[in-house]
């Protein structure tokens, strides 16, 4: 049976080994934690919005689709 290799955890900022038991995990130090926090605060990291298909976006913005939705709302069809 093959032996499992231990997972080597590394700090995402400086790539030094990080211990899972440390208070600063997944970072190796308070310094790396603060660097990461600063990147979030400055906007260097962002959470992207869902990607939409270009054709779908055009269909949603087209006047025909908007008129159709309004007509259905006026008729009571939802």
N, CA, C and O atoms as a Maestro MAE file, in Angstrom:
{
 s_m_m2io_version
 :::
 2.0.0
}

f_m_ct {
 s_m_title
 :::
 protein
 m_atom[312] {
  # First column is atom index #
  i_m_mmod_type
  r_m_x_coord
  r_m_y_coord
  r_m_z_coord
  i_m_residue_number
  s_m_chain_name
  s_m_pdb_residue_name
  s_m_pdb_atom_name
  i_m_atomic_number
  :::
  1 25 0.848 -1.167 0.000 1 A "UNK " " N  " 7
  2 3 0.000 0.000 0.000 1 A "UNK " " CA " 6
  3 2 0.897 1.235 0.000 1 A "UNK " " C  " 6
  4 15 1.813 1.323 0.818 1 A "UNK " " O  " 8
  5 25 0.651 2.207 -0.916 2 A "UNK " " N  " 7
  6 3 1.499 3.394 -0.976 2 A "UNK " " CA " 6
  7 2 1.300 4.279 0.251 2 A "UNK " " C  " 6
  8 15 0.195 4.422 0.774 2 A "UNK " " O  " 8
  9 25 2.400 4.859 0.684 3 A "UNK " " N  " 7
  10 3 2.328 5.765 1.840 3 A "UNK " " CA " 6
  11 2 1.858 7.130 1.393 3 A "UNK " " C  " 6
  12 15 2.239 7.611 0.326 3 A "UNK " " O  " 8
  13 25 1.035 7.747 2.208 4 A "UNK " " N  " 7
  14 3 0.572 9.097 1.901 4 A "UNK " " CA " 6
  15 2 1.654 10.088 2.305 4 A "UNK " " C  " 6
  16 15 2.245 9.982 3.380 4 A "UNK " " O  " 8
  17 25 1.900 11.040 1.436 5 A "UNK " " N  " 7
  18 3 2.857 12.077 1.767 5 A "UNK " " CA " 6
  19 2 2.172 13.126 2.631 5 A "UNK " " C  " 6
  20 15 1.018 13.470 2.375 5 A "UNK " " O  " 8
  21 25 2.843 13.633 3.632 6 A "UNK " " N  " 7
  22 3 2.223 14.669 4.466 6 A "UNK " " CA " 6
  23 2 2.023 15.946 3.647 6 A "UNK " " C  " 6
  24 15 2.846 16.294 2.800 6 A "UNK " " O  " 8
  25 25 0.937 16.621 3.912 7 A "UNK " " N  " 7
  26 3 0.635 17.867 3.217 7 A "UNK " " CA " 6
  27 2 1.484 18.972 3.835 7 A "UNK " " C  " 6
  28 15 1.487 19.160 5.051 7 A "UNK " " O  " 8
  29 25 2.196 19.691 2.995 8 A "UNK " " N  " 7
  30 3 2.998 20.804 3.459 8 A "UNK " " CA " 6
  31 2 2.198 22.083 3.270 8 A "UNK " " C  " 6
  32 15 1.948 22.510 2.143 8 A "UNK " " O  " 8
  33 25 1.804 22.685 4.370 9 A "UNK " " N  " 7
  34 3 1.011 23.901 4.318 9 A "UNK " " CA " 6
  35 2 1.941 25.101 4.205 9 A "UNK " " C  " 6
  36 15 2.919 25.208 4.944 9 A "UNK " " O  " 8
  37 25 1.636 25.987 3.292 10 A "UNK " " N  " 7
  38 3 2.471 27.158 3.060 10 A "UNK " " CA " 6
  39 2 1.642 28.429 3.197 10 A "UNK " " C  " 6
  40 15 0.463 28.464 2.845 10 A "UNK " " O  " 8
  41 25 2.283 29.463 3.715 11 A "UNK " " N  " 7
  42 3 1.667 30.776 3.858 11 A "UNK " " CA " 6
  43 2 1.347 31.322 2.463 11 A "UNK " " C  " 6
  44 15 2.207 31.288 1.584 11 A "UNK " " O  " 8
  45 25 0.132 31.823 2.244 12 A "UNK " " N  " 7
  46 3 -0.216 32.326 0.916 12 A "UNK " " CA " 6
  47 2 0.513 33.618 0.543 12 A "UNK " " C  " 6
  48 15 0.547 33.982 -0.632 12 A "UNK " " O  " 8
  49 25 1.088 34.308 1.506 13 A "UNK " " N  " 7
  50 3 1.780 35.567 1.230 13 A "UNK " " CA " 6
  51 2 3.260 35.342 0.941 13 A "UNK " " C  " 6
  52 15 3.748 35.756 -0.111 13 A "UNK " " O  " 8
  53 25 3.981 34.696 1.851 14 A "UNK " " N  " 7
  54 3 5.437 34.558 1.700 14 A "UNK " " CA " 6
  55 2 5.885 33.149 1.342 14 A "UNK " " C  " 6
  56 15 7.062 32.926 1.057 14 A "UNK " " O  " 8
  57 25 4.970 32.211 1.354 15 A "UNK " " N  " 7
  58 3 5.230 30.804 0.988 15 A "UNK " " CA " 6
  59 2 6.101 30.051 1.989 15 A "UNK " " C  " 6
  60 15 6.591 28.967 1.671 15 A "UNK " " O  " 8
  61 25 6.306 30.590 3.182 16 A "UNK " " N  " 7
  62 3 7.021 29.859 4.231 16 A "UNK " " CA " 6
  63 2 6.102 28.789 4.797 16 A "UNK " " C  " 6
  64 15 4.882 28.911 4.684 16 A "UNK " " O  " 8
  65 25 6.651 27.750 5.400 17 A "UNK " " N  " 7
  66 3 5.794 26.719 6.008 17 A "UNK " " CA " 6
  67 2 4.911 27.326 7.117 17 A "UNK " " C  " 6
  68 15 5.363 28.152 7.909 17 A "UNK " " O  " 8
  69 25 3.668 26.899 7.146 18 A "UNK " " N  " 7
  70 3 2.722 27.361 8.164 18 A "UNK " " CA " 6
  71 2 2.196 26.140 8.911 18 A "UNK " " C  " 6
  72 15 1.945 25.095 8.310 18 A "UNK " " O  " 8
  73 25 2.034 26.277 10.200 19 A "UNK " " N  " 7
  74 3 1.522 25.193 11.029 19 A "UNK " " CA " 6
  75 2 0.024 25.380 11.247 19 A "UNK " " C  " 6
  76 15 -0.425 26.479 11.573 19 A "UNK " " O  " 8
  77 25 -0.739 24.321 11.070 20 A "UNK " " N  " 7
  78 3 -2.186 24.401 11.239 20 A "UNK " " CA " 6
  79 2 -2.573 24.733 12.674 20 A "UNK " " C  " 6
  80 15 -3.666 25.247 12.912 20 A "UNK " " O  " 8
  81 25 -1.710 24.452 13.621 21 A "UNK " " N  " 7
  82 3 -2.018 24.713 15.023 21 A "UNK " " CA " 6
  83 2 -1.744 26.161 15.423 21 A "UNK " " C  " 6
  84 15 -2.149 26.582 16.506 21 A "UNK " " O  " 8
  85 25 -1.066 26.930 14.573 22 A "UNK " " N  " 7
  86 3 -0.739 28.315 14.907 22 A "UNK " " CA " 6
  87 2 -1.986 29.194 14.910 22 A "UNK " " C  " 6
  88 15 -2.952 28.933 14.192 22 A "UNK " " O  " 8
  89 25 -1.945 30.237 15.731 23 A "UNK " " N  " 7
  90 3 -3.069 31.169 15.826 23 A "UNK " " CA " 6
  91 2 -3.253 31.971 14.536 23 A "UNK " " C  " 6
  92 15 -4.362 32.417 14.242 23 A "UNK " " O  " 8
  93 25 -2.188 32.158 13.770 24 A "UNK " " N  " 7
  94 3 -2.259 32.957 12.548 24 A "UNK " " CA " 6
  95 2 -2.588 32.139 11.302 24 A "UNK " " C  " 6
  96 15 -2.589 32.680 10.197 24 A "UNK " " O  " 8
  97 25 -2.867 30.849 11.460 25 A "UNK " " N  " 7
  98 3 -3.129 29.976 10.318 25 A "UNK " " CA " 6
  99 2 -4.244 30.547 9.458 25 A "UNK " " C  " 6
  100 15 -5.245 30.992 10.019 25 A "UNK " " O  " 8
  101 25 -4.142 30.565 8.156 26 A "UNK " " N  " 7
  102 3 -3.208 29.885 7.271 26 A "UNK " " CA " 6
  103 2 -1.933 30.675 6.994 26 A "UNK " " C  " 6
  104 15 -1.145 30.288 6.131 26 A "UNK " " O  " 8
  105 25 -1.721 31.765 7.704 27 A "UNK " " N  " 7
  106 3 -0.519 32.564 7.520 27 A "UNK " " CA " 6
  107 2 0.551 32.114 8.497 27 A "UNK " " C  " 6
  108 15 0.258 31.468 9.503 27 A "UNK " " O  " 8
  109 25 1.795 32.463 8.192 28 A "UNK " " N  " 7
  110 3 2.888 32.044 9.067 28 A "UNK " " CA " 6
  111 2 3.114 33.032 10.204 28 A "UNK " " C  " 6
  112 15 3.743 32.687 11.205 28 A "UNK " " O  " 8
  113 25 2.610 34.253 10.063 29 A "UNK " " N  " 7
  114 3 2.868 35.273 11.084 29 A "UNK " " CA " 6
  115 2 1.790 36.351 11.050 29 A "UNK " " C  " 6
  116 15 0.979 36.418 10.127 29 A "UNK " " O  " 8
  117 25 1.803 37.184 12.073 30 A "UNK " " N  " 7
  118 3 0.900 38.330 12.146 30 A "UNK " " CA " 6
  119 2 1.155 39.279 10.974 30 A "UNK " " C  " 6
  120 15 0.219 39.853 10.417 30 A "UNK " " O  " 8
  121 25 2.420 39.439 10.607 31 A "UNK " " N  " 7
  122 3 2.798 40.321 9.501 31 A "UNK " " CA " 6
  123 2 2.101 39.894 8.211 31 A "UNK " " C  " 6
  124 15 1.530 40.733 7.513 31 A "UNK " " O  " 8
  125 25 2.140 38.607 7.888 32 A "UNK " " N  " 7
  126 3 1.498 38.119 6.667 32 A "UNK " " CA " 6
  127 2 -0.020 38.258 6.735 32 A "UNK " " C  " 6
  128 15 -0.664 38.535 5.724 32 A "UNK " " O  " 8
  129 25 -0.588 38.068 7.916 33 A "UNK " " N  " 7
  130 3 -2.035 38.277 8.086 33 A "UNK " " CA " 6
  131 2 -2.411 39.708 7.761 33 A "UNK " " C  " 6
  132 15 -3.402 39.956 7.073 33 A "UNK " " O  " 8
  133 25 -1.608 40.668 8.262 34 A "UNK " " N  " 7
  134 3 -1.894 42.081 8.029 34 A "UNK " " CA " 6
  135 2 -1.676 42.483 6.572 34 A "UNK " " C  " 6
  136 15 -2.410 43.320 6.047 34 A "UNK " " O  " 8
  137 25 -0.691 41.905 5.925 35 A "UNK " " N  " 7
  138 3 -0.479 42.164 4.497 35 A "UNK " " CA " 6
  139 2 -1.706 41.714 3.710 35 A "UNK " " C  " 6
  140 15 -2.177 42.432 2.828 35 A "UNK " " O  " 8
  141 25 -2.226 40.527 4.027 36 A "UNK " " N  " 7
  142 3 -3.405 40.006 3.349 36 A "UNK " " CA " 6
  143 2 -4.621 40.893 3.615 36 A "UNK " " C  " 6
  144 15 -5.387 41.183 2.696 36 A "UNK " " O  " 8
  145 25 -4.803 41.322 4.856 37 A "UNK " " N  " 7
  146 3 -5.919 42.201 5.198 37 A "UNK " " CA " 6
  147 2 -5.818 43.510 4.429 37 A "UNK " " C  " 6
  148 15 -6.824 44.026 3.942 37 A "UNK " " O  " 8
  149 25 -4.615 44.045 4.318 38 A "UNK " " N  " 7
  150 3 -4.409 45.278 3.563 38 A "UNK " " CA " 6
  151 2 -4.758 45.121 2.091 38 A "UNK " " C  " 6
  152 15 -5.287 46.049 1.479 38 A "UNK " " O  " 8
  153 25 -4.471 43.966 1.520 39 A "UNK " " N  " 7
  154 3 -4.822 43.720 0.116 39 A "UNK " " CA " 6
  155 2 -6.330 43.702 -0.073 39 A "UNK " " C  " 6
  156 15 -6.840 44.226 -1.063 39 A "UNK " " O  " 8
  157 25 -7.049 43.096 0.878 40 A "UNK " " N  " 7
  158 3 -8.519 43.102 0.796 40 A "UNK " " CA " 6
  159 2 -9.047 44.526 0.947 40 A "UNK " " C  " 6
  160 15 -9.933 44.942 0.200 40 A "UNK " " O  " 8
  161 25 -8.505 45.277 1.912 41 A "UNK " " N  " 7
  162 3 -8.984 46.625 2.181 41 A "UNK " " CA " 6
  163 2 -8.706 47.578 1.019 41 A "UNK " " C  " 6
  164 15 -9.501 48.482 0.761 41 A "UNK " " O  " 8
  165 25 -7.598 47.388 0.323 42 A "UNK " " N  " 7
  166 3 -7.241 48.285 -0.782 42 A "UNK " " CA " 6
  167 2 -7.931 47.920 -2.089 42 A "UNK " " C  " 6
  168 15 -7.873 48.682 -3.054 42 A "UNK " " O  " 8
  169 25 -8.576 46.775 -2.128 43 A "UNK " " N  " 7
  170 3 -9.263 46.347 -3.338 43 A "UNK " " CA " 6
  171 2 -8.400 45.499 -4.256 43 A "UNK " " C  " 6
  172 15 -8.799 45.206 -5.383 43 A "UNK " " O  " 8
  173 25 -7.221 45.101 -3.788 44 A "UNK " " N  " 7
  174 3 -6.363 44.245 -4.608 44 A "UNK " " CA " 6
  175 2 -7.002 42.872 -4.808 44 A "UNK " " C  " 6
  176 15 -6.782 42.227 -5.833 44 A "UNK " " O  " 8
  177 25 -7.785 42.428 -3.837 45 A "UNK " " N  " 7
  178 3 -8.543 41.186 -3.958 45 A "UNK " " CA " 6
  179 2 -10.003 41.565 -4.158 45 A "UNK " " C  " 6
  180 15 -10.503 42.483 -3.509 45 A "UNK " " O  " 8
  181 25 -10.681 40.865 -5.046 46 A "UNK " " N  " 7
  182 3 -12.112 41.094 -5.242 46 A "UNK " " CA " 6
  183 2 -12.807 39.751 -5.424 46 A "UNK " " C  " 6
  184 15 -12.202 38.782 -5.885 46 A "UNK " " O  " 8
  185 25 -14.058 39.708 -5.065 47 A "UNK " " N  " 7
  186 3 -14.889 38.542 -5.323 47 A "UNK " " CA " 6
  187 2 -15.680 38.876 -6.575 47 A "UNK " " C  " 6
  188 15 -16.442 39.842 -6.591 47 A "UNK " " O  " 8
  189 25 -15.504 38.088 -7.619 48 A "UNK " " N  " 7
  190 3 -16.134 38.401 -8.899 48 A "UNK " " CA " 6
  191 2 -17.628 38.108 -8.861 48 A "UNK " " C  " 6
  192 15 -18.107 37.278 -8.088 48 A "UNK " " O  " 8
  193 25 -18.343 38.818 -9.723 49 A "UNK " " N  " 7
  194 3 -19.773 38.557 -9.857 49 A "UNK " " CA " 6
  195 2 -19.953 37.440 -10.880 49 A "UNK " " C  " 6
  196 15 -19.029 37.151 -11.640 49 A "UNK " " O  " 8
  197 25 -21.114 36.813 -10.913 50 A "UNK " " N  " 7
  198 3 -21.327 35.730 -11.877 50 A "UNK " " CA " 6
  199 2 -21.158 36.236 -13.315 50 A "UNK " " C  " 6
  200 15 -21.600 37.333 -13.656 50 A "UNK " " O  " 8
  201 25 -20.532 35.440 -14.124 51 A "UNK " " N  " 7
  202 3 -20.321 35.789 -15.520 51 A "UNK " " CA " 6
  203 2 -21.584 35.457 -16.293 51 A "UNK " " C  " 6
  204 15 -22.118 34.353 -16.185 51 A "UNK " " O  " 8
  205 25 -22.060 36.421 -17.076 52 A "UNK " " N  " 7
  206 3 -23.237 36.169 -17.899 52 A "UNK " " CA " 6
  207 2 -22.820 36.114 -19.355 52 A "UNK " " C  " 6
  208 15 -21.841 36.738 -19.764 52 A "UNK " " O  " 8
  209 25 -23.561 35.377 -20.109 53 A "UNK " " N  " 7
  210 3 -23.317 35.256 -21.534 53 A "UNK " " CA " 6
  211 2 -23.640 36.592 -22.200 53 A "UNK " " C  " 6
  212 15 -24.624 37.236 -21.834 53 A "UNK " " O  " 8
  213 25 -22.838 37.017 -23.162 54 A "UNK " " N  " 7
  214 3 -23.036 38.305 -23.836 54 A "UNK " " CA " 6
  215 2 -24.403 38.360 -24.520 54 A "UNK " " C  " 6
  216 15 -25.079 39.387 -24.463 54 A "UNK " " O  " 8
  217 25 -24.817 37.262 -25.167 55 A "UNK " " N  " 7
  218 3 -26.120 37.247 -25.825 55 A "UNK " " CA " 6
  219 2 -27.256 37.374 -24.814 55 A "UNK " " C  " 6
  220 15 -28.256 38.043 -25.074 55 A "UNK " " O  " 8
  221 25 -27.098 36.735 -23.674 56 A "UNK " " N  " 7
  222 3 -28.127 36.817 -22.640 56 A "UNK " " CA " 6
  223 2 -28.268 38.245 -22.141 56 A "UNK " " C  " 6
  224 15 -29.384 38.719 -21.931 56 A "UNK " " O  " 8
  225 25 -27.149 38.935 -21.949 57 A "UNK " " N  " 7
  226 3 -27.179 40.320 -21.492 57 A "UNK " " CA " 6
  227 2 -27.867 41.207 -22.528 57 A "UNK " " C  " 6
  228 15 -28.631 42.102 -22.165 57 A "UNK " " O  " 8
  229 25 -27.604 40.969 -23.808 58 A "UNK " " N  " 7
  230 3 -28.248 41.750 -24.860 58 A "UNK " " CA " 6
  231 2 -29.748 41.498 -24.888 58 A "UNK " " C  " 6
  232 15 -30.533 42.430 -25.065 58 A "UNK " " O  " 8
  233 25 -30.152 40.234 -24.714 59 A "UNK " " N  " 7
  234 3 -31.582 39.911 -24.703 59 A "UNK " " CA " 6
  235 2 -32.286 40.587 -23.530 59 A "UNK " " C  " 6
  236 15 -33.423 41.040 -23.667 59 A "UNK " " O  " 8
  237 25 -31.633 40.655 -22.404 60 A "UNK " " N  " 7
  238 3 -32.252 41.262 -21.227 60 A "UNK " " CA " 6
  239 2 -32.401 42.766 -21.403 60 A "UNK " " C  " 6
  240 15 -33.333 43.362 -20.864 60 A "UNK " " O  " 8
  241 25 -31.494 43.387 -22.151 61 A "UNK " " N  " 7
  242 3 -31.520 44.829 -22.335 61 A "UNK " " CA " 6
  243 2 -32.335 45.273 -23.546 61 A "UNK " " C  " 6
  244 15 -32.592 46.466 -23.709 61 A "UNK " " O  " 8
  245 25 -32.746 44.336 -24.397 62 A "UNK " " N  " 7
  246 3 -33.442 44.712 -25.625 62 A "UNK " " CA " 6
  247 2 -34.850 45.216 -25.317 62 A "UNK " " C  " 6
  248 15 -35.506 44.712 -24.405 62 A "UNK " " O  " 8
  249 25 -35.318 46.220 -26.083 63 A "UNK " " N  " 7
  250 3 -36.657 46.787 -25.834 63 A "UNK " " CA " 6
  251 2 -37.777 45.772 -26.040 63 A "UNK " " C  " 6
  252 15 -38.797 45.840 -25.355 63 A "UNK " " O  " 8
  253 25 -37.604 44.811 -26.990 64 A "UNK " " N  " 7
  254 3 -38.666 43.838 -27.229 64 A "UNK " " CA " 6
  255 2 -38.927 42.988 -25.992 64 A "UNK " " C  " 6
  256 15 -40.076 42.714 -25.647 64 A "UNK " " O  " 8
  257 25 -37.870 42.582 -25.340 65 A "UNK " " N  " 7
  258 3 -38.012 41.750 -24.142 65 A "UNK " " CA " 6
  259 2 -38.658 42.559 -23.027 65 A "UNK " " C  " 6
  260 15 -39.518 42.047 -22.311 65 A "UNK " " O  " 8
  261 25 -38.256 43.806 -22.874 66 A "UNK " " N  " 7
  262 3 -38.834 44.643 -21.821 66 A "UNK " " CA " 6
  263 2 -40.310 44.915 -22.087 66 A "UNK " " C  " 6
  264 15 -41.117 44.893 -21.158 66 A "UNK " " O  " 8
  265 25 -40.681 45.174 -23.365 67 A "UNK " " N  " 7
  266 3 -42.086 45.386 -23.708 67 A "UNK " " CA " 6
  267 2 -42.907 44.135 -23.459 67 A "UNK " " C  " 6
  268 15 -44.030 44.218 -22.962 67 A "UNK " " O  " 8
  269 25 -42.356 42.972 -23.801 68 A "UNK " " N  " 7
  270 3 -43.056 41.705 -23.592 68 A "UNK " " CA " 6
  271 2 -43.316 41.469 -22.106 68 A "UNK " " C  " 6
  272 15 -44.394 41.015 -21.722 68 A "UNK " " O  " 8
  273 25 -42.323 41.780 -21.274 69 A "UNK " " N  " 7
  274 3 -42.477 41.615 -19.832 69 A "UNK " " CA " 6
  275 2 -43.552 42.562 -19.317 69 A "UNK " " C  " 6
  276 15 -44.375 42.172 -18.488 69 A "UNK " " O  " 8
  277 25 -43.554 43.818 -19.804 70 A "UNK " " N  " 7
  278 3 -44.565 44.786 -19.363 70 A "UNK " " CA " 6
  279 2 -45.961 44.351 -19.803 70 A "UNK " " C  " 6
  280 15 -46.911 44.454 -19.027 70 A "UNK " " O  " 8
  281 25 -46.097 43.865 -21.037 71 A "UNK " " N  " 7
  282 3 -47.393 43.403 -21.534 71 A "UNK " " CA " 6
  283 2 -47.907 42.230 -20.717 71 A "UNK " " C  " 6
  284 15 -49.099 42.161 -20.418 71 A "UNK " " O  " 8
  285 25 -47.030 41.312 -20.355 72 A "UNK " " N  " 7
  286 3 -47.444 40.170 -19.548 72 A "UNK " " CA " 6
  287 2 -47.880 40.622 -18.161 72 A "UNK " " C  " 6
  288 15 -48.827 40.074 -17.597 72 A "UNK " " O  " 8
  289 25 -47.192 41.623 -17.608 73 A "UNK " " N  " 7
  290 3 -47.577 42.134 -16.291 73 A "UNK " " CA " 6
  291 2 -48.938 42.802 -16.333 73 A "UNK " " C  " 6
  292 15 -49.731 42.658 -15.403 73 A "UNK " " O  " 8
  293 25 -49.220 43.548 -17.426 74 A "UNK " " N  " 7
  294 3 -50.512 44.228 -17.549 74 A "UNK " " CA " 6
  295 2 -51.654 43.238 -17.732 74 A "UNK " " C  " 6
  296 15 -52.765 43.475 -17.257 74 A "UNK " " O  " 8
  297 25 -51.388 42.133 -18.414 75 A "UNK " " N  " 7
  298 3 -52.402 41.102 -18.656 75 A "UNK " " CA " 6
  299 2 -52.609 40.207 -17.440 75 A "UNK " " C  " 6
  300 15 -53.564 39.431 -17.394 75 A "UNK " " O  " 8
  301 25 -51.731 40.310 -16.470 76 A "UNK " " N  " 7
  302 3 -51.843 39.446 -15.304 76 A "UNK " " CA " 6
  303 2 -51.099 38.151 -15.479 76 A "UNK " " C  " 6
  304 15 -51.205 37.277 -14.618 76 A "UNK " " O  " 8
  305 25 -50.356 37.981 -16.541 77 A "UNK " " N  " 7
  306 3 -49.566 36.770 -16.774 77 A "UNK " " CA " 6
  307 2 -48.174 36.952 -16.179 77 A "UNK " " C  " 6
  308 15 -47.395 37.794 -16.626 77 A "UNK " " O  " 8
  309 25 -47.890 36.179 -15.207 78 A "UNK " " N  " 7
  310 3 -46.564 36.281 -14.586 78 A "UNK " " CA " 6
  311 2 -45.892 34.956 -14.601 78 A "UNK " " C  " 6
  312 15 -44.764 34.831 -14.124 78 A "UNK " " O  " 8
  :::
 }
 m_bond[311] {
  # First column is bond index #
  i_m_from
  i_m_to
  i_m_order
  :::
  1 1 2 1
  2 2 3 1
  3 3 4 2
  4 3 5 1
  5 5 6 1
  6 6 7 1
  7 7 8 2
  8 7 9 1
  9 9 10 1
  10 10 11 1
  11 11 12 2
  12 11 13 1
  13 13 14 1
  14 14 15 1
  15 15 16 2
  16 15 17 1
  17 17 18 1
  18 18 19 1
  19 19 20 2
  20 19 21 1
  21 21 22 1
  22 22 23 1
  23 23 24 2
  24 23 25 1
  25 25 26 1
  26 26 27 1
  27 27 28 2
  28 27 29 1
  29 29 30 1
  30 30 31 1
  31 31 32 2
  32 31 33 1
  33 33 34 1
  34 34 35 1
  35 35 36 2
  36 35 37 1
  37 37 38 1
  38 38 39 1
  39 39 40 2
  40 39 41 1
  41 41 42 1
  42 42 43 1
  43 43 44 2
  44 43 45 1
  45 45 46 1
  46 46 47 1
  47 47 48 2
  48 47 49 1
  49 49 50 1
  50 50 51 1
  51 51 52 2
  52 51 53 1
  53 53 54 1
  54 54 55 1
  55 55 56 2
  56 55 57 1
  57 57 58 1
  58 58 59 1
  59 59 60 2
  60 59 61 1
  61 61 62 1
  62 62 63 1
  63 63 64 2
  64 63 65 1
  65 65 66 1
  66 66 67 1
  67 67 68 2
  68 67 69 1
  69 69 70 1
  70 70 71 1
  71 71 72 2
  72 71 73 1
  73 73 74 1
  74 74 75 1
  75 75 76 2
  76 75 77 1
  77 77 78 1
  78 78 79 1
  79 79 80 2
  80 79 81 1
  81 81 82 1
  82 82 83 1
  83 83 84 2
  84 83 85 1
  85 85 86 1
  86 86 87 1
  87 87 88 2
  88 87 89 1
  89 89 90 1
  90 90 91 1
  91 91 92 2
  92 91 93 1
  93 93 94 1
  94 94 95 1
  95 95 96 2
  96 95 97 1
  97 97 98 1
  98 98 99 1
  99 99 100 2
  100 99 101 1
  101 101 102 1
  102 102 103 1
  103 103 104 2
  104 103 105 1
  105 105 106 1
  106 106 107 1
  107 107 108 2
  108 107 109 1
  109 109 110 1
  110 110 111 1
  111 111 112 2
  112 111 113 1
  113 113 114 1
  114 114 115 1
  115 115 116 2
  116 115 117 1
  117 117 118 1
  118 118 119 1
  119 119 120 2
  120 119 121 1
  121 121 122 1
  122 122 123 1
  123 123 124 2
  124 123 125 1
  125 125 126 1
  126 126 127 1
  127 127 128 2
  128 127 129 1
  129 129 130 1
  130 130 131 1
  131 131 132 2
  132 131 133 1
  133 133 134 1
  134 134 135 1
  135 135 136 2
  136 135 137 1
  137 137 138 1
  138 138 139 1
  139 139 140 2
  140 139 141 1
  141 141 142 1
  142 142 143 1
  143 143 144 2
  144 143 145 1
  145 145 146 1
  146 146 147 1
  147 147 148 2
  148 147 149 1
  149 149 150 1
  150 150 151 1
  151 151 152 2
  152 151 153 1
  153 153 154 1
  154 154 155 1
  155 155 156 2
  156 155 157 1
  157 157 158 1
  158 158 159 1
  159 159 160 2
  160 159 161 1
  161 161 162 1
  162 162 163 1
  163 163 164 2
  164 163 165 1
  165 165 166 1
  166 166 167 1
  167 167 168 2
  168 167 169 1
  169 169 170 1
  170 170 171 1
  171 171 172 2
  172 171 173 1
  173 173 174 1
  174 174 175 1
  175 175 176 2
  176 175 177 1
  177 177 178 1
  178 178 179 1
  179 179 180 2
  180 179 181 1
  181 181 182 1
  182 182 183 1
  183 183 184 2
  184 183 185 1
  185 185 186 1
  186 186 187 1
  187 187 188 2
  188 187 189 1
  189 189 190 1
  190 190 191 1
  191 191 192 2
  192 191 193 1
  193 193 194 1
  194 194 195 1
  195 195 196 2
  196 195 197 1
  197 197 198 1
  198 198 199 1
  199 199 200 2
  200 199 201 1
  201 201 202 1
  202 202 203 1
  203 203 204 2
  204 203 205 1
  205 205 206 1
  206 206 207 1
  207 207 208 2
  208 207 209 1
  209 209 210 1
  210 210 211 1
  211 211 212 2
  212 211 213 1
  213 213 214 1
  214 214 215 1
  215 215 216 2
  216 215 217 1
  217 217 218 1
  218 218 219 1
  219 219 220 2
  220 219 221 1
  221 221 222 1
  222 222 223 1
  223 223 224 2
  224 223 225 1
  225 225 226 1
  226 226 227 1
  227 227 228 2
  228 227 229 1
  229 229 230 1
  230 230 231 1
  231 231 232 2
  232 231 233 1
  233 233 234 1
  234 234 235 1
  235 235 236 2
  236 235 237 1
  237 237 238 1
  238 238 239 1
  239 239 240 2
  240 239 241 1
  241 241 242 1
  242 242 243 1
  243 243 244 2
  244 243 245 1
  245 245 246 1
  246 246 247 1
  247 247 248 2
  248 247 249 1
  249 249 250 1
  250 250 251 1
  251 251 252 2
  252 251 253 1
  253 253 254 1
  254 254 255 1
  255 255 256 2
  256 255 257 1
  257 257 258 1
  258 258 259 1
  259 259 260 2
  260 259 261 1
  261 261 262 1
  262 262 263 1
  263 263 264 2
  264 263 265 1
  265 265 266 1
  266 266 267 1
  267 267 268 2
  268 267 269 1
  269 269 270 1
  270 270 271 1
  271 271 272 2
  272 271 273 1
  273 273 274 1
  274 274 275 1
  275 275 276 2
  276 275 277 1
  277 277 278 1
  278 278 279 1
  279 279 280 2
  280 279 281 1
  281 281 282 1
  282 282 283 1
  283 283 284 2
  284 283 285 1
  285 285 286 1
  286 286 287 1
  287 287 288 2
  288 287 289 1
  289 289 290 1
  290 290 291 1
  291 291 292 2
  292 291 293 1
  293 293 294 1
  294 294 295 1
  295 295 296 2
  296 295 297 1
  297 297 298 1
  298 298 299 1
  299 299 300 2
  300 299 301 1
  301 301 302 1
  302 302 303 1
  303 303 304 2
  304 303 305 1
  305 305 306 1
  306 306 307 1
  307 307 308 2
  308 307 309 1
  309 309 310 1
  310 310 311 1
  311 311 312 2
  :::
 }
}
